[in-house]
Amino acid sequence: MRANREYELIVRRGGRAPGPLAAPGRVDQVEIVEVATGEVALFWDTLPAQTGRLSRALRADLAQLEAGEFMRRWRRWEPR
């Protein structure tokens, strides 16, 4: 089954400004939530400059990969 049927992407921004104009200390949150249980499967605190890139990559993989393959690929990713 495709990952986008099993998981949902939730992005919470720490402010209203776009990434390049964000306040210096702002932190955004990116979550992958299991649809069936509502539990958080993956979670990252990211800098505003990373959030858009990360969320686009996650959306693309959610649409293309099977659920198990998606989790194997993203389980160990860490923001830099």
SULTAUR-V512522 format. One record per run of one state. SS is the DSSP state (alpha for helix, beta for strand, coil for the rest). FROM is the first residue (numbers start at 1). TO is the last residue. Records with the same first field share a line. If there is no record, write none. Layout:
SS->FROM-TO, FROM-TO
This chain:
coil->1-1, 13-18, 22-27, 35-39, 47-47, 65-65, 75-80
beta->2-2, 7-12, 28-34, 40-46, 66-66
alpha->3-6, 19-21, 48-64, 67-74
